Amino acid sequence: MKKIIVPIDFSEHSEYALKTAAKLAKQYNAELMALHMLEMSDVMLSASDGLQNQKAAFFLQLAEQKFETFLNKAYLKGVNVSPIIKHFKVFSEVNDVAIKNDVDLIVMGSHGASGMKEYFIGSNTERVVRNADIPVLVVKNELHDVNFGVVAFACDFSEECIKSYLNATSLFNKMNSKVYMVYVNLPNDRFRNSLEIEKRVVNFFTKADGNLDKMKDVHYVSDYNVEDGVLTFSNKIGADLIAVPTHGKKGLAHFFEGSIGEDVANHATLPVITFKI
């Protein structure tokens, strides 16, 4: 992991993300890119009028000063921090900056379980997750430890999830994480018997890894909805992190033949990392 990017909006939760990213940067000797989007109107940015130009320059200067103050933190000492200010109107362009700078991970904060409904519906974090081609780590509070030793990876073992699985495996190998994969079986039209599930899993690993070594790390749980199944399993194994695949702009995690990524992220007290399908 060489580069980590953190979108900053000066909120308490973006500082949680910044602290987490700083710990990861120190752990992996990575560069930390702090990104602030200065949301100016198109009129102000394109105006030739002298007064409008002065206003734009004034707001830019204010943002730079506020950004400098925000980044003056003791926990950033020893971290290679690159501050970036972009004239974006929405957070969806974070992916453009990440790709241009060959970033490995985006770290963002959220409002936690009580406020996640608002956070995931039309929010800046949702836009980043849905548009990101690289993994996005979402944190809801201050993490005192970023050694994600135990990871719960939710998967329906469809072939379309192979890409996200391989990307996740690559990252977690670098973190020396133990990954447990979980399939949630539901008592409705999505129900599959044990033989059907096992055939699905065998096909998945045969095409993804070329072997069946990881089958020992697959767990099957039954629950009334996928969200509860994933969260209960994560608590049972003492997971430090929950990983889910995403469909990007189509929305979060339409695996399990439904849309449950928002629900998992909404109610999980653990940090959640997403991987693009």
Secondary structure as GFF3:
##gff-version 3
##sequence-region A 1 277
A	DSSP	beta_strand	3	8	.	.	.	ID=ss1
A	DSSP	alpha_helix	12	28	.	.	.	ID=ss2
A	DSSP	beta_strand	31	37	.	.	.	ID=ss3
A	DSSP	alpha_helix	42	46	.	.	.	ID=ss4
A	DSSP	alpha_helix	50	70	.	.	.	ID=ss5
A	DSSP	three_ten_helix	74	76	.	.	.	ID=ss6
A	DSSP	beta_strand	81	86	.	.	.	ID=ss7
A	DSSP	three_ten_helix	91	93	.	.	.	ID=ss8
A	DSSP	alpha_helix	94	100	.	.	.	ID=ss9
A	DSSP	beta_strand	105	109	.	.	.	ID=ss10
A	DSSP	three_ten_helix	113	115	.	.	.	ID=ss11
A	DSSP	alpha_helix	116	120	.	.	.	ID=ss12
A	DSSP	alpha_helix	124	131	.	.	.	ID=ss13
A	DSSP	beta_strand	136	139	.	.	.	ID=ss14
A	DSSP	beta_strand	150	154	.	.	.	ID=ss15
A	DSSP	three_ten_helix	159	161	.	.	.	ID=ss16
A	DSSP	alpha_helix	162	174	.	.	.	ID=ss17
A	DSSP	beta_strand	178	185	.	.	.	ID=ss18
A	DSSP	alpha_helix	194	208	.	.	.	ID=ss19
A	DSSP	three_ten_helix	213	217	.	.	.	ID=ss20
A	DSSP	beta_strand	218	222	.	.	.	ID=ss21
A	DSSP	alpha_helix	226	237	.	.	.	ID=ss22
A	DSSP	beta_strand	241	246	.	.	.	ID=ss23
A	DSSP	three_ten_helix	248	250	.	.	.	ID=ss24
A	DSSP	three_ten_helix	255	257	.	.	.	ID=ss25
A	DSSP	alpha_helix	261	267	.	.	.	ID=ss26
A	DSSP	beta_strand	272	276	.	.	.	ID=ss27
###
